[in-house]
């Protein structure tokens, strides 16, 4: 009886896999056939019940309903399942000299405002001023002039601009690296925060007794012709959540010291009346194939 049941179940899988055999795009055929095999194998392994299948469909429906142009719940789901970081690892630069990549996250926004070298991406975001500087080079040390550097972050309350009502833009922007690959800008000191837990992904974390916190970090997306696009962030050394990031994005090479300063003169000559921070982060890009 067990053998007959297994035969019937395998027949379903085989029939579905075969239905994709005429797919003209070879890569698409490989992906959908493999997805079918693994998805069916999962259902057989856990002996998925009809009620559980319906609950899963309902969960994904809720993920879709809450997703819009300001909130990407599907990326958040991928993040908390570790699929985002696994994909990052699979596609990581081959060169050990290149800056490591990490998760993209759900809060990137196209068409962020441009700032000049030394400009301020905070645009009124709350937090302690932070001076961020560094260079963009290739793996052989050559400066990459004009590299496009996009940055975004949460404010001191742990919220991104898109999590507020209205159309405000704060804590994000892009700038072009200078002739020697140098970059510099003002921002605010990153803060740790909980990922959005008021939706289905939050329900999943609660049901599985998992935390929702992310350590303080600043996002980077760096592009330059002839080089692989880098998606990464830097983490504030000493943050209490470094060893339990809800989306598994922390890498040791990306944990850096943010130096605290008292009132005085900043590197750009600006007189600071209160405390401020600074961090240096040099970015190394790998050439594209």
C-alpha positions in Angstrom: 0.0 0.0 0.0 2.8 2.4 0.9 4.6 1.6 -2.4 1.4 2.3 -4.3 0.9 5.6 -2.5 4.5 6.7 -3.3 4.0 5.7 -6.9 0.9 7.8 -7.3 2.5 10.8 -5.6 5.6 10.5 -7.8 3.3 10.3 -10.9 1.9 13.7 -10.1 5.3 15.2 -9.9 6.5 13.5 -13.1 3.5 14.8 -15.0 4.0 18.4 -13.9 7.7 18.3 -14.6 7.0 16.9 -18.1 4.5 19.7 -18.8 7.4 22.2 -18.9 9.5 20.1 -21.3 8.7 22.3 -24.3 9.8 25.5 -22.6 12.0 27.2 -25.2 14.1 29.2 -22.7 16.5 26.5 -21.3 17.2 28.4 -18.1 13.5 28.9 -17.4 12.9 25.2 -18.1 15.6 24.2 -15.6 14.3 26.5 -12.9 10.6 25.6 -13.1 11.3 21.9 -13.4 13.6 22.0 -10.4 11.2 24.2 -8.4 8.5 21.6 -9.1 10.6 18.7 -7.9 11.7 20.4 -4.7 8.3 21.8 -3.9 6.6 18.5 -4.4 9.4 16.8 -2.3 8.7 19.3 0.5 5.0 18.5 0.5 5.8 14.7 0.6 8.4 15.1 3.3 6.1 17.0 5.8 3.0 15.1 4.6 1.3 18.5 4.0 -2.4 18.5 4.9 -5.1 20.2 3.0 -5.7 22.6 5.9 -2.0 23.5 6.0 -1.9 24.0 2.2 -4.9 26.4 2.5 -3.2 28.2 5.4 -0.1 28.6 3.3 -2.0 30.0 0.3 -3.8 32.4 2.7 -0.4 33.5 4.1 1.0 34.3 0.7 -2.2 36.1 -0.3 -1.8 38.3 2.8 1.9 38.9 1.8 0.7 40.0 -1.6 -2.1 42.3 -0.3 0.2 44.2 2.0 2.9 44.7 -0.6 2.9 48.0 -2.5 5.3 50.5 -3.9 6.4 51.6 -0.4 6.5 48.2 1.4 7.9 44.9 -0.1 6.7 42.1 2.1 7.9 39.4 -0.3 11.5 40.6 0.0 11.0 40.7 3.8 9.7 37.1 3.7 12.8 36.1 1.6 15.0 37.9 4.1 13.7 36.2 7.2 13.8 32.7 5.5 17.5 33.3 4.7 16.8 32.9 1.0 18.1 36.5 0.3 21.4 35.8 2.0 21.8 32.4 0.3 21.3 34.1 -3.1 23.8 36.7 -2.1 26.3 34.0 -1.2 25.7 32.1 -4.5 26.3 35.3 -6.5 29.1 36.7 -4.3 32.2 38.1 -6.0 34.8 35.5 -6.7 37.7 37.7 -5.6 38.4 37.7 -1.9 39.7 41.3 -2.3 36.3 42.7 -3.2 34.0 44.1 -0.6 31.5 41.5 0.6 27.9 41.9 -0.3 24.8 41.4 1.8 21.0 41.6 1.6 19.3 44.3 -0.4 16.4 44.8 2.0 12.9 46.1 1.3 13.5 49.8 1.6 15.4 50.8 -1.5 13.7 53.5 -3.5 14.5 54.4 -7.2 15.2 58.1 -8.1 16.7 59.1 -4.7 18.0 62.7 -4.8 21.6 63.4 -5.8 23.9 65.1 -3.4 27.3 66.5 -4.1 30.5 65.3 -2.5 30.3 66.4 1.1 26.5 66.8 0.9 23.9 65.7 3.4 21.7 62.7 2.6 19.8 63.1 5.9 17.4 65.7 4.5 16.1 66.3 8.0 16.1 62.7 9.3 16.4 62.5 13.0 19.7 61.4 14.6 23.2 62.4 15.5 25.2 63.8 12.5 27.6 61.3 11.0 30.4 61.9 8.5 30.9 59.0 6.1 33.9 58.8 3.8 36.0 56.4 1.9 37.2 55.4 -1.6 36.0 53.2 -4.4 38.6 51.2 -6.1 39.1 48.1 -8.2 40.5 44.9 -6.7 43.9 45.9 -8.1 43.7 49.3 -6.2 42.9 51.6 -9.2 40.4 54.4 -8.2 37.0 54.2 -9.8 36.1 57.8 -10.6 32.4 58.5 -11.1 31.2 55.4 -9.4 27.5 55.9 -8.5 27.1 55.4 -4.8 23.5 55.1 -3.5 23.0 55.1 0.3 19.9 54.8 2.5 19.2 54.2 6.2 16.8 54.4 9.1 16.6 57.4 11.4 17.2 57.3 15.2 13.7 56.0 15.7 14.5 53.0 13.5 12.2 54.1 10.7 12.9 54.6 7.0 11.4 57.6 5.2 8.9 55.3 3.4 7.5 54.1 6.7 6.2 57.6 7.4 3.0 59.1 6.0 3.4 61.4 3.1 6.0 61.6 0.4 9.0 62.7 2.5 12.5 61.8 1.3 15.1 61.5 4.1 18.0 59.4 5.0 18.8 58.5 1.4 20.5 59.8 -1.7 23.2 59.1 -4.3 26.5 60.7 -5.2 29.3 60.2 -7.7 32.8 59.3 -6.5 35.5 61.9 -7.2 38.4 61.7 -9.6 40.5 59.6 -7.1 37.5 57.4 -6.3 36.9 59.4 -3.1 33.4 59.9 -1.6 32.1 61.7 1.5 28.8 62.8 2.8 26.9 63.7 5.9 24.2 61.3 7.3 22.9 60.3 10.7 24.3 57.6 13.0 22.5 54.4 12.1 20.2 52.9 14.7 19.1 49.3 15.3 15.4 48.6 14.6 12.8 45.9 14.3 11.8 44.9 10.8 8.1 45.5 10.1 6.1 43.0 12.2 2.6 44.2 11.7 2.0 41.9 8.7 2.2 38.3 7.8 6.0 38.1 8.1 5.7 39.4 11.7 3.1 36.8 12.4 5.5 34.1 11.1 8.3 35.4 13.4 6.0 35.4 16.4 4.7 31.9 15.7 8.2 30.6 15.5 9.6 32.5 18.6 12.0 34.5 16.5 13.1 38.1 17.1 12.6 40.9 14.6 15.6 43.1 15.3 18.3 44.2 12.9 21.6 45.7 14.1 22.3 49.3 13.2 23.6 49.7 9.6 23.9 51.9 6.5 23.0 50.6 3.1 25.2 51.0 0.0 24.5 50.2 -3.7 27.6 50.9 -5.9 27.6 50.8 -9.7 30.3 51.6 -12.2 30.7 50.6 -15.9 32.8 47.4 -16.2 32.3 46.3 -12.6 29.9 44.1 -10.8 27.2 46.0 -8.9 27.8 45.9 -5.1 24.9 45.6 -2.7 26.1 45.8 0.9 25.9 47.7 4.2 28.1 48.5 7.0 27.2 47.6 10.6 28.0 49.6 13.7 30.6 47.8 15.8 29.4 46.9 19.3 25.7 46.8 18.4 23.9 44.3 20.7 22.0 42.7 17.8 25.0 41.8 15.6 24.8 38.1 16.6 21.1 37.7 15.9 20.2 39.7 12.8 16.6 38.8 11.8 17.6 38.6 8.2 21.1 37.0 8.6 22.9 39.8 6.9 25.9 40.4 9.2 29.4 39.7 7.9 32.5 40.3 10.0 34.2 42.3 7.3 31.2 44.7 7.2 31.3 45.5 11.0 33.1 48.8 11.3 33.9 51.3 14.0 31.9 54.5 14.1 34.0 57.1 16.0 32.3 59.4 18.5 33.3 63.1 18.6 32.5 66.0 20.8 31.7 69.6 19.6 34.4 70.9 17.3 35.5 71.1 13.7 34.4 68.3 11.3 36.6 67.1 8.4 34.9 69.4 6.0 35.5 72.4 8.2 32.0 72.6 9.6 31.8 73.7 13.2 29.8 71.1 15.2 28.0 72.5 18.2 27.1 69.1 19.6 28.3 65.5 19.4 28.8 63.8 16.0 30.2 60.5 14.6 32.4 59.5 11.7 33.2 56.3 9.9 35.5 55.4 7.0 34.5 52.6 4.6 36.6 51.8 1.6 34.8 50.0 -1.2 36.4 47.5 -3.6 34.6 46.5 -6.7 35.2 43.4 -8.8 35.3 43.7 -12.5 32.4 42.2 -14.5 32.9 39.1 -16.5 
